[in-house]
Amino acid sequence: MKTFHIINFGCRATQSDGAAIEHAFLQNQLGKSQDWQNSDLVVVNTCTVTESADAQARQMIRRVHRENPSARIVVTGCYAQRAAEELARVAGVTCVIGNSHKEQLVPLVLDHHLKCPSGDQLQRNTSSNIAQHVREKLADSKPSAAVYCSSIFETTELRSISDSAGGGRTRPVLKIQDGCSYRCSYCVIPYVRGDSRSLSEMEVLRQATNLLDQGYKEIVLTGIHLGAYGRDLKNKGSLFSLLEKLLRLARLERLRLSSVEPLEMTAEVVELIAESPQMAKHFHLPLQSGSDRVLRLMRRPYSAKDYARLVERVRRSAPDAAIGADVMVGFPTETKADHELTKELVAALPMTYLHVFPYSERPGTASANLRPVVPSPVAQQRSLELRQLATEKNLRFRRSFLGKTLSVITLAKEDHGGGVEAISSNYLKVEIPGSGVSFNQLLSVEISELTETGLKGKVTGREGY
């Protein structure tokens, strides 16, 4: 049996795409290899949100080719959509299939790849044609007309899959929306994933039901522009109306939202998350900058005061909730005063964690023409300052739960002492020492101590079904 392995880079939407590709290969009788070193086929599913993401993908492709030279390497994802010919020139690449043809990846590979005696031959036969299609699709900003989200768990057993939140996970990601109709000045994603489009409510409910039938207890909803869910549908849906329907599903024990844009985290969604025992108490609200001047240059449709009012409303409604944000440093023209405004805003708000990253110029975006550029050492220093601030705020948040009880779901990954790791409803890592606790259990845990990055406690009860 031919074997395959998928290497995913980037966001939860990309992880969901990778899982759908995996399911399609399994349905076509290919065997999944646990490592790429021994696979016949390696799919590198790329991200292109930063130059660093591009570089990581190229580095991985070269490593796979060096350590497993007989493997066929297929590159897909956002970087493949943006720069197919660039990737096709990387040593070892068999073919490049952008987002415009991602739904065709498995039949393309099955029809050509495994029959081809030479990777070079397949690249000549396939890669240039795919690259041409990619350019055509990229030109009209519509890499795909559909949401690539097949029913990836229909025939698979409950199992652990990787989790960017830490450890293994028993929390499948359900992508309900793809693409973005915003045009933030720094972001290339609308050009490689197309305009916003949504799965129908019926399909979302069908897939969620299927996951519950498999025994999963927590589902994570994701998308590129999650808050825009439903606007493109014929009957005009909304994220709020979808959440209401999902929460009525039998056996749904926990539902978590990934990132939602600030203006789309409406008061009704905030209240639903705060009041429903099934909703994870977790809000991820991208900020990017605390400077109104920089926000305008970024084409972000809110002010620092708008953002502050939202976070304060969330904290009043859900006092124990996790509140996280993305923050960009070193945006072109950002001054020391702009940076200080961001620090002051973050310091004043009840944030519990930050994703801080330096600006990365992306080809074709409006911000690529802005000057002056912030020197890299300055951006790195600003990033360090915000990360230190986030560490302090996260420590205070974690410390507030000593002696309290948290609701957690156990992950597959064991901690170093033989116990298990878990994630709380409010997005804290929790270690549970001892044996007798397996993955995919909802538990009540009394918190007894801090760890370096999380908490530790003992089980006081089991929750749910």
N, C-alpha and C positions, 0 to 999 in steps of 0.2 A: 504494500500500500504506500502510495506517495504521502509524504508528510508536509505540514506547513506550520509556520509560526508567524505571529503578528506582533510587531513592535509598534506601540502607540506613543505618540508625542502629543502634548497639548491638553486642551480643555476636556470637560466631561462630554461635550458633543462629539469630539473626535474619538473618545473612548467608546461611546455608544456606536459610532460608525464601525470601529474595529470589531466590536462584539457582533454586529450584524454580518460583517464579512466572515468572521469565524463561523457563525451559524451556517451561512451559505456553503462554505467549504465542507463542513461536517455533513450537511444534507446531501452533498455530492460525493460522499464516501472517501474523502481525504482524511488522513489521520492527523490529529493535533499533536505536535511535538512540544515538550515542555521547555525546550531551549532551541535557539536558532543555530547553534553550532552543529546540530545533527539533522537539520531540516532540509528537505529537497527544495522547498519554496519558502522564501522569507518576504513578507509584506511589510514595508516600512510606511506607516500611516503618519503623515507629517503635519506639523503646525508651521505657520509662517508669521506669527504675530510680532516676532522680533528677529533681528539678525542672529541673535544667539540661538533661537529655535532653528533657523535655517542651518547654522553651523553644526548644531548637535545632530541633525538629521544626516548631513553629509559625512560627519565623523562616524556615525553608526553604520552607514552604508559601506564605507571603506573598511571598517572593522569586520563586518560580516563577510565581505568579499575576501579579506585577507585570511580570516580564520576558517571560513567554509567556502573555499573557491568554487566548489561544484554546485553550490546553491543558485537557483534562479532568484533574482531580487526584483520585486515589483514595488515601485514607489507610487503612493497615492496620497490623497489629502490636500490640504490647503497650499503647501509649498509646491506640490505637483501641479496644482491648478495655476499658480502664479508664474512659475518658471519651469515649465516642462522640459524645454530644450536644455536648460542649464543642468537639470538633474540627469537628463539622458546622457550627458557627457561624463558623469562621475563613473569612475572605473567600477565595473561589476554590475551596473544597472542593466537589467534585462529589458524592462519597459516601464513607462511612466503613464499613469492613468489618473487624470485630474478628477476633481469633484464632479465635473460635467458628465463623467462616464463611470462614476464610482459604483452605481447600481449595475453596471455591466462588467465590473471587474472580474467576478468569478467566472462567468461564461467566457470572457475574453481569455482568461488564464487557462481554463480547461480546454478551450478550443485550440489554443496555440502554444501556450507555454510548456505544458508537460509533454507535448509531442515533438517539441523543437530540439534538435540535436545540438544547437549552438545558441548561447545567449546572444552573441553578436548578430546572428541571423534573425532572431526574433526582434531585436532592437531595430534592425533595418526594416523589417516587415511591419512593425507595429508602432514603435515609439514616435516616428516622424508623423504618422497619420494622427495618432492621438494628440500630439503636440499641436497640430493644425486645428483640430477640433477644439482644443483648449483655448487657443487664441480667439477663435470665433465666438465661443461662449463667453469668454472674458470680456470681449469688446462690448457685448450688450448687457453685461453685469448680471447674467442669468446662467450661472454654472449648472443649474439643474432646475427642472420644473416641479420637482417633488421633494418631499422630506425623506431622506434615506434612513429609514428606521423600520427594518423588517422585524417580524415577530421572532426575536432571537432566542427566546427561551421555550418555544413551543414543545420541543422534544428533548430538552436537556434536563438533567436532574439538578436539584438544588446543589449549588457548589460555591466555592469561594472564588471571587474575581478581584483583581487589583483595585486599590483604593487610594486616590491621591490625598485623602484626608488622613491617611496613616494606617499602616497595617493592611491585612486582607479585608475584604468586605463581604457582607451578606446583604448588601444594599444595591440592587440593580439600578442602573441609570436608564430612565425612560425618556428619550428625546422626543419632545412633542412639537418642536418648532425648529426651523433652520433659517439661516440667512438673516439679513438686517437691512432695513430701509433707511436707517440713519446714515449720515455721512460725516461722522466725527473726523476731524481734519488729519488725525494721526493714524487712522485705522484702515488696514487693507482688507479686512475680513469681508465687507460687503462685495468687494470685487472678486473674491475667490469662493464665496458661498452664495452670492446672489441676494435678491430681495427677500424680505420676510415671507415665510409661508408656513402653514400650520397643518398638522395632522387633524383629521376630523375628530370631533368629540367621540363619535362612535368607535373610531379606531383606537383612540387613546384608552377608552374604557375597556375595549376588548383586550388590548395588550396588558393593561393593568390587572384585569381579571385573570389573565393567563399567568402572570407573575404570582398572584396570590394563590392560584391553584397549585403552583409549584412549591409553595410553602414559604415564600419570602414574606418578611414582616415589615420591612421598610422599603419604600420606593422613593427614589430621588428624581424629581422632574427637572429636566434640563432643556436648554435651547440656546441658540446664539443670541436671541433677543426675546427672552422668555416672556417679558411683560407685554409684548406685542401679540401674544397668542390670540388667534381667532379673528383678528381684524380682516384677514384676507379670505375667510371662509364665506361661502354663499349666504349662510344664515347668520353671519356676524356673531361670533362667540366672544368670550373674554376669559382671561385667566381666572377671575373670580367665579364665573359661572361653571367653569370646568372643575375647579376645586370643590365646589359644592356637590357636584355630581360624583366626583371621585370619593369624597368622604362618606357617601351613602353606600359604597361597595361593602359587601359582607367580607369580613376577615381582614380588612385594611386596618392595620394597627398603627402605622406611622407613615406620614407623607412629608417629604422635605423638599423645599424649593432651593434651587441653585440661584445664581445671581439674577437680580431683578433691578432694572434701571430705577433711579429714585422717583421720577415723576409717575412711574407705573406701579409703584408700591402704594396703591390707593388706601384710603382710610378703611374701606370695607375689607380689603385683603389683610391689612394689619390686624383688624379686629378678629377676622376669621382665624388667623394664625394664633393670636393670643388666647382665644376662647375655646378652640377645638382641642380636646385632649389627643386627637390623632395627629395634629400638625406639629412637626418639630419646631421648637422655639429657636429659630435660627433665621436671621435676616442678613443677606449679603447684598450690600448697596454700594455700587461703584461710586467713588468720589472723584478721583483723578487729581483734583487740585482744590485748595482752599482759597485761591485767588480768583476773584471774579474776572479780572483781566485775562488770566490764562484760560479760564473756563470758556470765555468768549472765543478766544483763538482756537481752542480745541473743538468749538462748535457743540459744546455741551449745553443742553436746554434748561439749565437751572443755575441758581446763584448759591453761594456759600450759605446764605441765610435760609434759602429753601431747603438745602440739605440738612442744616442744623435743626430746623423745625420738624423734619421727618424723623430724624433720629430721636429727638426728644419725645415725639409722639409714640414711637415704637417702645421706648423705655417706659413711658407711663403705662402703656397697654400691657406690656410683657416684661416685668421687672427683672426676670432672670434670663432673658433671651440673650443669645449670642448675637452681636452686631459687628459684622466685618465689612471691610471696604478694600477696593483696589485704589492705590495711589501711585501716580506717575510723577517721577522727578526728572528734572533736566529737560523739560519741554523747551523747544527753541524760544528764546527771548526771556525765559524764566529768570528773574532776578533773585537776589538774596531776600529782598522784601517779599516777593511772591512766596518763596519757600517758607519764610517765617509765618506768613498768613496760614499756610497749610499746617504747619506745626501747631500754631495756636488753636486752629479749629479742631484738630485731632485731639489735642490735650484737653480741650474744653468739653468734648463730647464723650458719652459713655461707650466708646468703642471697645471691643474685646479682642480683636485681632485685625491685622492689616496684611494685604498683599502689596508689597512695595516693589516697584521695578523702574529702572531707568528708561527714559525715552529711547526708542530705537527707530531711526528713519526708515520708512518703508517706501519703496519705489511707487510713484504714481499718486501718492497722497498729497493733500494740500500743504500739510505742515513741512514737507520736504523742502519747500521753497522759502521757509521762514529763516530769518537771520536776526541776531547772531545765534550761533549754535552754542549750547552750554558745553564746556570742556568735560570730557569723560571723568577726570578725577573729581571735579566739582559735583557732578551728578552722583558719583559713587559715595561721596561724603554726605550729601543730602539724603541719600538712600539709607546710609548707616544711621543717621540721626533719627529718621522716622522709624526704623526697625527697632532701635533702642527704646524709643517711646512706646511702641507697640508691645514690646516685651514687658515693660513696666506695667502697662495697662492690663495685659493678659494675666500677669501674676496677681494683681489686685482682684481681678475677676475670679480667678481660680480660688484664691484664698477665701473669698466670701462664701464658699460652699463647704468649708470644713465643718464637720458635724451635721451636715444636712444630707438629705437623701435625693439622689438623682435617678431619673429613668434612663437606662442605657440599652443599647443593642450590642451583643457580643460579636466580635469579628473572628475570622478564622485564625489570625495570627496570634501565636502565643507570646507572652512576655518572657523575659530572660529567666524569670524565677519559676517557670512552669505553669503559671496561671494563664489567663486570657486577657486580651485587650478588648476594649469596648469604646463606643462613641455615645455620648449622652445626647439627649434631645437638643440641648443647647451647645452642641458641637465641641465638647471637651473630651480629650482622651482620658480614659479611666482604666487603670490596671486592677484586675481582680485576682489576687493571689490564690493559690491552692488548686486542687483538682475538682472534677465533678461538674464543671461548667463548660458547655460546648458552644460552638458558634451558632448564630442566628437565634438567640434567645433574648427576649425583652425582660429585663430584670430591674428591680429596685436595689440600689447600692448606696449604703451609708458611707460617706466620704470621711476618711480618717487622716489622710496626710497628702502633702504635695509631692509630686515627682518633678523631675527637671522640666518637663513640658506639659504635664497633665496632673492627674489626681490618682489616688489609690483608695480602695474601699472594699467593704465586704457585702455580700449579697444578703438582703433582708427579705426579699420576696420575689415572686415571679409575676409577670404581668400578661394580660391579653389571653388569647385562646390557648 
